[in-house]
Amino acid sequence: MGEADYFVAQRAFAGWWIVGLMLPLAILANIGNAAALRADGPAMVLSIAGAVLIVVNLLIFMIFTRPANAATKNWTVQPEHWESLRREWEYSHAVNAAVTFLAFCCATLASIR
């Protein structure tokens, strides 16, 4: 996708930051689940792993995604090095999708165990 089209497509993500507000709640839910399941060692470990993975998600966002958003003013400004920012933004989202999926799997397995 070319530069102009990419910046137009980025408008679809306006307001998605609100979904990110749920991540601290997911950490707390996993910690609460771990406390509730402390008698079941493997389930407790899975819940803790889920919480840790959500923290990893937030770290990836803060280290890679957020700086790209800031440099482009949430993809409304086109700096000279926008392609490297695009690559960083895209890869950080792909990695975070995998990390979030693993966190979901850990929480689910802990709950159905």
Order of alpha helices (4+ residues) and beta strands (2+ residues): alpha-alpha-alpha-alpha-alpha-alpha
